[in-house]
Amino acid sequence: MVITLLTGEARTWAHTLIHAQDPTLNSWLSFLASMETMFGDPFKTDTAQTAIRALRQGRHPVEEYVTSFRKYALDTAWNEAALVDQFRRGLADHIKDEIARGDRPRILEEIILLSISVDRRWRERQLEKNINPYPSLLPQTRRMGSNTPRPLALPPVSSSPLASSEEPMQVGLIRGHLPPAELERRRKENCCLYCGRLGHVARTCPEKIRPRGKPLCHVQLPRSPSESTYLLSFDIVLQWEDKKIPLRAMIDSGASNCILDSSLAHRVCVPVHNKEYPIKIQVVDGSSLSSGVVTHETLPIQVWAGPRHQETLSFDLIPSPMFPVILGIPWLRQHDPMIQWSTGLISFPSPYCNQNCLNSPPTLSVNTVLDTNMRKTGVQLPTCYQEYKDVFDEIGVETLPPHRKYDCPIDLLPGAAIPFGRIYPLSTPELEVLKTYIKENLQKGFIRPSTSPAGAGIFFIGKKDGGLRPCVDFRELNHITIKNRYPLPLIPELMERLQTATVFSKIDLRGAYNLVRIR
């Protein structure tokens, strides 16, 4: 009877024993032993020990980890203490932390039961916070003969994600196609093909027939940093009346509006009002936001991103403690920022930003400034040079030029480590000059505060007029930059071309390096 269930080489081997009337067939135990010798893994113990050492719970429930652990534990020939220690090593960190609070179990069954209890309570807390405790993972396959343990399968969070009372909504009110399996399920159960509920058909679906003028939106809720490989964010300042609140804003192309954490808005007394039309929010797993519809939004408030980028925005209010400010796709479309994904730097070179957001320091007109300065010094600009007044303007050099397509990039060698510069000792006069230099250039927007752990040293050299010139030691950084090499004119060739010249002009630019914008 057993032989009839065999296939492939095992079936051929068994038929050979039958034709040869091998005595192995006289005993079930001897048949199993012979079959194990023929087709079993001769290194079963080593294979199981390697697999169980590599087994980790990861983001999967403890129950699945226990199932895989027991499968390999049968063939390891380890004692109870070794199994308990290895089981604990493979648990997720948050479970190991809870187990460490009490007496450490010494029996495998005890630590298994304790881990399951801790994990279930942790999942309950995560669901109460509207956080998926185990985000879905892509399925992986296992090749025959591989010693790597098979990835644990993740059960669905709910058996019917579309059974919620809230209708999923899509960006721009465009519904995507249903998966074939879901479409077939709705047909078999006589459910509405539009919303998935019973009692009506798609033609008369109440969710489909909505009064116009009530907009819907799609918002992707922020994920935990542990579940995200990369998050693009930057510092901003919210300002209204006499209050300024520094925050960290996250850019999310999946959000259809700008979001502000409702608890933060209440805590700092942000001015809000009722939305004209409340909107429903759908998170990425298809379920509706547990806090209900969005009914409030902020009044227009000023948002500063850096010393010069200023705009006025309104935010929808939803619970978002992980990321209190989220800038969505409308903000991205309007500003069209330039993002360097390798470094995370954000710049605003778009025409919209240059016209509406990038504010220059308030200055007098060129003619007024020049006339005032000249009256003070008694110097009059000759009439023949009046059209070049802007060349002599000292105020104009206090602003950076706009970003252009030929901004200067500073590219680093791939994989190069950022160097840490040395600190140079500074005297008391040098420290005073440094403080003044930093304060003035922060106000002008020439420099900005840095959050990088690396840095470069600064020192001073004397000028001809007795002043001090700041110098930053970027030599180590220059070693890891990609050089933009191009041929320079030959000195003998220049001398040959200039040998008949008698008058030479010298052009001295004010703040010349500030005229070169960095990409």
matplotlib code that plots the C-alpha trace (Angstrom):
import matplotlib.pyplot as plt

x = [0.0, 2.8, 4.7, 1.8, 2.1, 5.7, 6.8, 9.9, 13.1, 11.6, 8.9, 11.5, 13.7, 10.7, 9.7, 13.2, 13.0, 9.7, 11.0, 14.1, 12.0, 14.3, 13.9, 13.7, 10.1, 9.3, 9.5, 8.1, 10.9, 13.6, 11.9, 11.9, 15.5, 16.5, 14.6, 16.1, 19.6, 18.8, 17.1, 17.6, 20.0, 23.3, 24.1, 20.6, 21.9, 24.4, 21.7, 19.2, 21.8, 22.8, 19.2, 18.1, 21.0, 20.0, 16.3, 15.0, 11.5, 12.0, 8.6, 6.6, 4.3, 5.8, 3.5, 5.1, 8.6, 7.7, 6.5, 9.7, 11.8, 10.2, 10.7, 14.5, 14.8, 13.7, 16.9, 19.5, 20.1, 20.5, 19.5, 16.8, 19.2, 20.7, 17.2, 16.0, 19.0, 18.7, 15.0, 15.5, 18.3, 15.9, 13.1, 12.4, 14.0, 10.8, 9.9, 13.4, 13.2, 9.9, 11.2, 14.3, 12.2, 11.4, 13.0, 14.4, 12.5, 14.6, 12.2, 11.4, 7.7, 7.7, 9.6, 7.4, 4.2, 5.6, 6.7, 3.3, 1.6, 4.0, 3.7, -0.1, -0.2, 2.3, 0.2, -2.9, -1.1, 0.1, -3.4, -4.8, -2.3, -3.4, 0.0, 0.2, 2.5, 3.7, 3.8, 3.4, 6.6, 7.2, 6.9, 10.2, 10.9, 13.3, 15.4, 15.7, 18.8, 19.2, 20.2, 18.6, 15.5, 12.3, 10.9, 7.9, 4.6, 2.6, -1.1, -3.4, -4.4, -8.1, -9.8, -11.8, -10.2, -13.1, -15.7, -15.1, -18.1, -16.0, -15.6, -12.0, -11.2, -8.6, -6.6, -8.6, -11.7, -10.3, -11.0, -8.4, -9.2, -10.1, -7.9, -9.3, -9.7, -11.7, -13.8, -14.7, -15.5, -17.9, -19.7, -20.0, -21.3, -23.6, -21.8, -21.8, -19.0, -18.3, -18.2, -18.2, -21.3, -24.5, -28.0, -27.6, -25.8, -23.2, -25.6, -27.5, -24.6, -25.1, -21.4, -21.2, -24.0, -22.5, -23.6, -21.2, -19.1, -17.9, -14.3, -12.6, -8.9, -6.3, -3.7, -0.9, -0.3, 3.3, 5.2, 7.5, 11.2, 11.9, 9.7, 11.1, 14.4, 14.5, 12.5, 13.0, 12.5, 13.8, 13.5, 10.7, 9.3, 5.5, 4.7, 1.5, 0.8, 3.8, 4.5, 7.3, 7.3, 10.3, 9.3, 10.5, 8.4, 8.3, 7.7, 5.2, 4.2, 1.4, -0.4, -3.0, -2.8, -0.6, -1.1, -0.6, -0.8, -4.1, -2.7, 0.2, -2.1, -4.2, -1.2, 0.4, -3.0, -2.8, -5.8, -8.2, -11.7, -14.2, -13.7, -16.4, -16.7, -15.4, -13.3, -12.7, -9.2, -8.0, -4.7, -2.5, -3.9, -7.4, -8.9, -10.4, -8.7, -9.9, -10.3, -13.0, -13.4, -11.3, -13.4, -10.9, -8.1, -5.7, -6.1, -3.4, -0.1, 3.4, 5.9, 9.7, 12.0, 15.4, 16.2, 14.6, 12.0, 8.7, 5.1, 1.5, -0.2, -3.3, -3.0, -5.6, -5.7, -5.3, -3.5, 0.1, 2.4, 5.3, 5.5, 3.7, 4.0, 3.5, 3.9, 1.9, 1.7, 0.1, 3.0, 5.5, 3.7, 3.6, 7.2, 8.8, 11.8, 15.1, 16.0, 19.4, 18.6, 22.2, 22.6, 19.0, 19.5, 16.5, 16.7, 13.9, 15.0, 11.5, 10.1, 7.2, 9.6, 11.8, 8.7, 6.6, 8.7, 12.3, 12.4, 15.4, 16.3, 14.5, 16.7, 16.4, 16.4, 19.9, 19.5, 18.5, 21.3, 23.9, 22.8, 22.7, 26.2, 27.7, 26.2, 27.8, 31.2, 31.1, 31.8, 29.8, 29.5, 30.5, 27.6, 29.2, 29.1, 25.5, 24.2, 26.7, 25.4, 24.5, 28.2, 29.1, 26.2, 27.4, 23.9, 23.3, 26.1, 24.3, 21.9, 22.5, 21.7, 18.8, 19.3, 20.0, 20.4, 24.2, 24.6, 27.8, 27.6, 29.9, 29.8, 31.6, 33.3, 30.9, 31.3, 33.8, 33.7, 33.0, 36.1, 36.2, 38.4, 40.6, 39.7, 42.1, 42.8, 41.5, 42.4, 39.9, 39.9, 39.5, 36.5, 34.8, 35.3, 34.0, 30.8, 30.2, 30.9, 28.5, 25.7, 26.0, 26.1, 23.2, 21.1, 22.1, 21.3, 24.9, 25.3, 22.8, 23.0, 24.3, 23.1, 26.0, 28.2, 31.2, 32.8, 35.8, 38.0, 38.2, 41.1, 42.0, 44.8, 45.6, 44.6, 46.7, 44.4, 44.9, 41.6, 41.1, 40.0, 38.2, 39.5, 37.8, 40.0, 38.3, 41.4, 40.2, 36.8, 38.5, 40.3, 37.0, 35.3, 35.0, 37.2, 35.8, 39.0, 39.2, 42.2, 43.6, 45.2, 48.9, 50.9, 53.3, 50.3, 48.8, 52.0, 52.3, 48.8, 49.3, 52.8, 51.6, 49.1, 49.8, 46.7, 45.3, 42.0, 41.5, 38.0, 37.5, 34.1, 32.6, 31.9, 32.8, 32.3, 28.8, 27.9, 28.4, 25.3, 25.7, 23.3]
y = [0.0, 2.4, 1.6, 2.7, 6.2, 6.6, 8.5, 9.1, 7.4, 6.1, 4.2, 2.7, 1.7, 0.0, -1.9, -3.2, -4.6, -6.3, -8.0, -9.1, -10.3, -8.5, -9.5, -5.8, -5.8, -8.3, -5.7, -2.2, -0.9, -2.4, -0.9, 2.5, 2.2, 1.1, 4.0, 6.5, 5.2, 5.5, 8.9, 10.5, 13.3, 11.7, 14.9, 15.5, 16.6, 19.1, 20.4, 20.9, 22.6, 25.0, 25.8, 26.4, 28.7, 30.8, 30.9, 34.3, 35.4, 38.7, 40.4, 37.2, 36.1, 33.9, 31.0, 30.6, 30.9, 28.1, 25.8, 26.2, 25.9, 22.6, 21.1, 21.6, 20.9, 17.3, 16.5, 18.6, 16.1, 19.1, 19.0, 21.2, 24.0, 24.4, 24.5, 27.1, 29.3, 29.1, 29.7, 32.9, 34.1, 33.9, 35.9, 39.5, 42.2, 43.5, 39.9, 39.3, 42.5, 41.5, 38.1, 39.6, 41.5, 38.3, 35.0, 33.3, 30.1, 26.9, 24.6, 25.0, 24.7, 27.5, 30.0, 29.1, 29.8, 33.0, 34.3, 33.6, 35.5, 38.5, 38.6, 38.6, 41.4, 43.4, 42.9, 44.1, 47.3, 47.9, 47.4, 49.9, 52.4, 51.7, 50.2, 46.9, 44.8, 42.6, 44.4, 42.1, 40.7, 39.4, 35.6, 33.8, 30.3, 27.8, 25.7, 22.0, 21.0, 24.4, 24.6, 28.0, 27.9, 28.7, 32.2, 32.2, 32.8, 35.8, 35.4, 38.2, 40.8, 40.2, 37.6, 40.2, 43.6, 44.9, 43.9, 47.2, 49.6, 52.3, 52.3, 52.4, 55.6, 56.2, 59.2, 61.4, 59.2, 56.6, 53.0, 50.4, 46.9, 44.2, 41.2, 38.1, 36.2, 39.0, 39.5, 35.8, 35.8, 38.7, 36.9, 33.6, 35.3, 37.6, 40.7, 44.1, 44.2, 47.9, 47.9, 44.2, 44.3, 42.3, 43.6, 45.5, 45.4, 47.7, 49.6, 50.8, 50.8, 53.6, 54.2, 54.7, 57.3, 60.1, 63.8, 65.9, 68.5, 66.4, 65.6, 62.4, 61.8, 59.1, 59.4, 57.0, 57.0, 57.4, 54.2, 53.4, 54.1, 50.4, 49.5, 52.0, 51.8, 55.5, 58.6, 62.0, 64.8, 68.2, 70.9, 73.5, 76.3, 76.9, 80.5, 82.3, 85.4, 85.6, 81.8, 79.9, 76.0, 74.1, 70.7, 67.9, 67.5, 64.3, 64.3, 61.6, 61.3, 59.0, 61.7, 63.7, 66.7, 68.3, 66.7, 68.1, 65.9, 66.8, 66.3, 68.7, 71.3, 71.2, 71.3, 74.4, 76.1, 76.2, 78.1, 75.7, 75.6, 73.1, 71.8, 72.7, 69.0, 66.3, 63.7, 60.0, 58.6, 55.2, 53.8, 51.6, 48.2, 49.2, 49.9, 53.2, 55.6, 54.6, 58.2, 58.7, 61.4, 64.5, 67.4, 70.1, 71.9, 74.7, 78.3, 79.4, 79.6, 80.5, 77.7, 78.4, 75.9, 77.4, 81.1, 82.2, 79.7, 80.9, 80.0, 79.8, 76.5, 74.9, 71.4, 68.6, 67.4, 63.7, 61.7, 61.3, 61.3, 59.6, 62.4, 65.5, 67.3, 65.5, 67.3, 65.5, 65.3, 68.8, 70.4, 68.4, 69.3, 73.0, 73.3, 70.7, 70.4, 69.0, 66.0, 64.4, 60.9, 59.9, 62.7, 63.6, 67.3, 69.3, 72.5, 74.6, 75.8, 75.9, 79.1, 78.9, 79.0, 81.8, 83.9, 83.1, 81.4, 82.5, 85.8, 88.2, 90.4, 93.8, 96.4, 99.8, 100.4, 100.6, 104.2, 105.2, 103.2, 104.5, 108.1, 107.8, 106.2, 108.7, 111.7, 110.3, 109.8, 112.8, 110.7, 111.3, 108.7, 110.2, 110.6, 108.3, 105.4, 105.9, 102.9, 100.7, 101.7, 98.2, 97.2, 99.4, 98.2, 96.7, 95.6, 93.4, 91.0, 90.1, 87.8, 84.5, 84.2, 82.0, 78.3, 77.5, 74.4, 74.9, 75.0, 73.5, 69.9, 68.4, 64.7, 62.2, 59.0, 56.0, 54.3, 56.9, 57.6, 61.2, 62.5, 64.2, 67.4, 68.5, 71.4, 74.4, 76.5, 80.0, 83.1, 85.4, 87.9, 85.1, 83.6, 87.0, 87.3, 83.7, 84.5, 87.6, 85.7, 83.0, 85.4, 87.6, 84.7, 82.9, 86.1, 86.4, 82.8, 82.1, 79.3, 77.1, 75.0, 71.5, 68.2, 66.1, 64.3, 65.1, 68.5, 70.5, 72.7, 76.5, 78.9, 82.5, 84.2, 87.8, 90.3, 93.1, 95.6, 93.9, 92.0, 88.3, 86.0, 82.7, 79.6, 76.1, 73.1, 71.0, 69.2, 65.8, 66.3, 67.3, 63.9, 62.0, 64.3, 63.4, 65.9, 67.9, 68.0, 70.0, 71.5, 74.9, 77.4, 77.1, 80.0, 80.3, 80.6, 83.3, 85.3, 85.1, 86.5, 89.3, 90.4, 93.4, 94.6, 97.7, 98.2, 95.5, 95.4, 93.7, 92.5, 92.0, 90.4, 90.9, 87.6, 85.7, 82.3, 83.2, 83.8, 80.1, 78.2, 74.6, 72.0]
z = [0.0, 0.9, -2.3, -4.4, -3.0, -4.0, -7.1, -9.1, -8.1, -4.8, -6.8, -9.1, -6.2, -4.4, -7.5, -7.8, -4.3, -5.1, -8.3, -6.4, -3.5, -1.1, 2.6, 3.5, 2.5, 5.2, 8.0, 8.0, 10.2, 8.0, 4.9, 6.5, 7.6, 4.1, 2.6, 5.0, 4.0, 0.3, 0.1, 3.5, 4.3, 5.6, 7.4, 8.9, 12.3, 10.9, 8.5, 11.3, 13.6, 10.8, 10.0, 13.6, 14.3, 11.3, 12.2, 13.3, 14.1, 12.3, 11.7, 11.9, 14.7, 17.4, 16.4, 13.0, 14.5, 17.0, 14.2, 12.2, 15.4, 16.4, 13.0, 13.1, 16.9, 16.4, 14.4, 16.3, 19.2, 21.5, 25.2, 26.8, 27.9, 24.4, 22.8, 25.3, 24.7, 20.9, 20.9, 22.9, 20.6, 17.6, 19.1, 18.1, 20.3, 21.9, 23.1, 24.4, 26.4, 28.0, 28.9, 30.5, 33.0, 34.9, 35.7, 32.6, 31.7, 31.7, 29.9, 26.2, 26.7, 29.3, 27.1, 24.1, 26.1, 27.6, 24.2, 22.6, 25.4, 25.2, 21.4, 21.4, 23.9, 21.8, 18.7, 20.5, 21.5, 18.0, 16.6, 19.2, 17.8, 14.2, 13.4, 11.5, 13.8, 11.0, 7.6, 4.6, 3.1, -0.4, -0.6, -1.2, -2.6, -1.4, -3.7, -3.3, -1.2, 0.3, 4.0, 4.5, 6.5, 4.6, 5.3, 7.6, 6.0, 7.2, 7.8, 6.6, 9.1, 8.3, 6.3, 4.3, 4.2, 2.1, 4.7, 6.5, 6.7, 5.0, 1.2, 0.0, -1.9, -4.6, -5.7, -7.9, -7.4, -9.8, -8.7, -9.5, -10.9, -8.4, -8.2, -10.0, -6.7, -5.0, -8.1, -8.1, -4.4, -4.8, -7.6, -5.8, -2.6, -4.6, -3.2, -4.8, -7.3, -6.3, -2.5, -1.6, 0.6, 0.4, -0.3, -3.6, -6.9, -8.3, -10.5, -7.4, -4.9, -2.4, -2.2, -5.9, -5.9, -3.9, -3.9, -5.9, -4.3, -1.4, -2.1, -1.1, -0.6, -0.2, 2.5, 3.2, 7.0, 8.1, 8.8, 11.7, 11.1, 11.8, 8.8, 6.4, 4.6, 3.8, 4.8, 3.2, 5.7, 6.6, 9.2, 9.0, 11.2, 11.6, 12.4, 13.2, 15.2, 17.6, 17.8, 16.0, 16.3, 14.8, 13.5, 11.2, 8.0, 6.0, 2.2, 1.2, -2.4, -1.3, 0.6, -1.3, 1.0, 3.7, 7.1, 10.7, 13.8, 15.5, 19.1, 18.3, 16.9, 20.0, 22.3, 20.7, 19.9, 16.2, 14.8, 13.1, 11.7, 10.3, 6.8, 4.3, 3.4, 5.8, 4.0, 4.6, 4.8, 3.6, 4.7, 2.5, 3.6, 2.5, 5.9, 7.0, 9.5, 13.0, 14.1, 11.5, 8.9, 8.8, 9.9, 10.7, 9.0, 10.1, 9.0, 6.6, 8.5, 7.5, 6.8, 6.7, 5.1, 5.6, 6.0, 2.7, 1.6, 3.0, 2.1, 3.5, 3.9, 5.4, 6.9, 7.4, 11.0, 11.7, 14.4, 13.2, 16.2, 14.4, 11.8, 12.9, 9.5, 6.2, 2.8, 0.2, -3.6, -4.1, -2.4, -4.5, -7.7, -6.9, -5.7, -7.9, -5.6, -6.7, -4.5, -4.4, -3.3, -2.6, 0.0, 0.9, 0.0, -1.1, -3.2, -4.7, -8.2, -9.7, -11.3, -8.8, -5.8, -7.3, -7.7, -4.6, -1.9, -2.1, -0.2, -0.5, 2.4, 2.2, 0.5, -0.9, -4.6, -6.2, -7.1, -3.5, -1.9, -4.3, -3.9, -0.1, 0.1, -2.3, -0.3, 2.8, 1.3, -1.0, -4.0, -7.2, -9.9, -13.3, -15.7, -18.3, -15.7, -14.6, -16.5, -14.4, -11.0, -10.1, -10.5, -7.5, -5.3, -2.1, -1.0, -4.0, -3.0, 0.2, -1.7, -3.4, -7.2, -8.2, -8.9, -12.5, -14.6, -14.5, -10.7, -9.5, -8.2, -5.6, -6.2, -3.9, -4.8, -4.4, -1.0, 0.3, 4.1, 5.1, 6.8, 10.2, 10.2, 13.0, 15.3, 15.2, 18.3, 18.0, 20.0, 21.6, 18.7, 16.2, 18.2, 18.1, 14.4, 13.9, 15.9, 13.8, 10.6, 11.4, 12.5, 9.4, 7.0, 8.6, 8.2, 4.6, 3.8, 2.7, 5.3, 7.2, 10.3, 9.7, 11.4, 9.9, 12.5, 10.3, 9.9, 8.8, 10.9, 10.5, 11.0, 10.1, 8.1, 8.2, 5.4, 4.1, 5.8, 9.2, 9.2, 9.5, 6.6, 7.6, 5.9, 6.1, 5.9, 3.2, 2.1, 3.3, 1.7, -1.6, -1.6, -2.0, -4.5, -8.2, -10.0, -12.9, -14.9, -18.1, -20.0, -18.9, -21.2, -21.6, -20.0, -23.0, -25.3, -23.2, -23.1, -26.8, -27.3, -24.8, -25.7, -27.7, -25.1, -23.1, -21.0, -18.7, -16.7, -13.4, -12.4, -8.7, -7.8, -4.4, -2.7, -5.9, -4.5, -3.3, -7.0, -7.7, -6.5, -5.4, -6.6]

ax = plt.figure().add_subplot(projection="3d")
ax.plot(x, y, z, "-o")
ax.set_aspect("equal")
plt.show()
